[in-house]
C-alpha cells in the first residue's frame, strides 16, 4: 500500500519534470545554522552529537541540502528552471504524536524543491506543483480541500495546504460561500470599524471573588445591571491573557530570550494556541507562570486590565488586541486591583494597545474575511503543503547563478511536501466498514485475496493453482494457505479485515466445480465455474466485469 502511494507521487512528480535524489536523514548542523533553522525549529528538531562531538540532526525537511546540491552543480541561468525531489523518512519531535501514521515523529514524506531565476519562474513552478498535487490526491481518492495556509518556520510568501477532510483531523479550517478556504492559523479577520462612543465615563466597581468570566458575568447581572435592560454576557467583557514568548537567539541576543505578551480578546472567546503560534513564529509560546507574576507585581492576577498593559505603561508588557475590538466600543475589564473591575472602559478613549493580533478562536458563523457571508468550520488532516520560499535559503547559503547579462543573481526557491505514510492512514480512514478495511482498487496492497476454505488436499491444490495462474497474468495475489486449526470462518473474517477488493474463495463448492468471487466493497457474491475463475477475476481487477 505504501509503495503504491509512493509510485503515484513519483509518477506525478516526474510528469512535471522532477528529478529524484535521495539524501541522508542524518545531517550536519552547519547548513541549518546558516539558515537559522537550527534554533527556529526549537524542540521539534531531533539533535544528537557523534563520537567526535560534532552536532548533527535528523532531517525534518531538506531545503538546505537541496540548495547546497544545486550550488555545487549549477552556475548559469541556462541550468534553470530545475525541480528536484526525494521520497524519504523524516523526523520531527512532535509535541503531540497521535493517531498512528497520521501524526508521528518518524514518517515518509515526498519533498520537492524548485529553483528559478526569478519570481515569474517560481510562480510557474508553484502552479505546476499545485496541479500535480491535485492529480495525486484525486488518484488517492479521498475528499480534500485546498486552503490558504501560514508558512510558519519554513518562511516565504504564498503558502497553501491540501487537507483531507476528516473528523479525526487535528487541523481546523474554514470555508465560505465564495469558495474561500483557509487553515484557521491563516485566517485574517478584518479590523472592526470604529463605532460612535455612547458609553458614559468609565467607573470602577467592587466585584469580589470574580477571577473568571463566568463569575464576573454573574456578579454584574446581580449587582450592576445594565441600564438598557439587557443582561451582561461574556461578549461584553475584555479578557487579557498573558503568555511568555521564547524567542530564538538572534543578532542582539546570544541565547534564546523571553518576552511577556498580553493579548486582549472578548471574554467569550479563548486564545487559539495554533493561531497564536503562527503569529509569533519563530518564537515559542509558554504559559505565564507564577514566577512571571512575581516579576511583575503590578499585575493583579484575575483582574488584569489595560491600565497597566502596553510597552509605554508601568508593566512595559507589549499589549495586542483582537481586531474585533472596535475603537469606540465599551468594555468591562479588570481594574488592576484585586476584587475590582472597570465598567464602560472605551477603546481609544480610555485605553489603547500596541497593535492587533489574529489569535482569538474562530467560530462557526463568524463573518468571512472575503465578505461572502459567514464561515463554516471543518476538520482535516494536512496531506500536502506548498510554499513559495523566495530567496531566504539561497541567500543564507550563497546559491547564485549568472543571469543572461553575466551578473550574479540569487536563485529563488519553492518547497513542496506530501505526507506519504500519512496518506495510507487517510485512505484507511476513508475506506472501511464495521468489518475492516475496504481498499480502493488502485491502492490495494493486492489485487485478489485467495482463500482456501477447507481442509482437503483438493481445495488447497485448486487454490494454489488458481493463485499461480493469476500471478502469471500479472495479478498480485494474497493467498491464505493456512492449515491446521484455522477455520474457514477465521479466514473469512481476516479477508474482510485486510480489505483486498476481490476475494476468491475455494471451498466446499469445489465439489460441484465452482468457486466464489466476493466484491469486498459491495459485499456481492457470485459463483463461477473453476475453469472460468481466472477470467472472471481478471475482469474484476481490470474493471471489465459486466
Secondary structure, DSSP 8 states (H G I E B T S, - for coil): -HHHHHHHHHHHHHHTT-EE----SEEEHHHHHHTTHHHHTGGGSEEEE-TT--EEEE-S--HHHHHHHHHHH--BGGG-SEEEEEEEEEE---TT-BTGGGB-SEEEEEEEEEEESSHHHHHHHHHHHHHHHHHHHHHHT--EEEEE---GGG--S-EEEEEEE-TT-SEEEEE-TTS-EEEGGG----------------EEEE-TT--SHHHHHHHHHHHS--TTS----GGGBEEEEEEEEEE---SS-SS-EEEEEEEEEETT--B-HHHHHHHHTTSEEEE--HHHHHH-TT--TT---TTS-STTSTT--EEEE-TTS-TT-EEEEE-SSTTEEEEEEEBTTTB--SEE---B---TT-B-TTSSSB-EEEEEEEEEEEEEEETHHHHHHT-EEE-TTS-EEE-EEEEEEEEHHHHHHHHHHHSEETTEE---GGG-S-SEEEEE-SSSHHHHHHHHHHHHHHHHTT--EEEE---TT--HHHHHHHHHHH--SEEEEESGGGGGTEEEEEETTT--EEEEEGGGHHHHHHHHHTT---
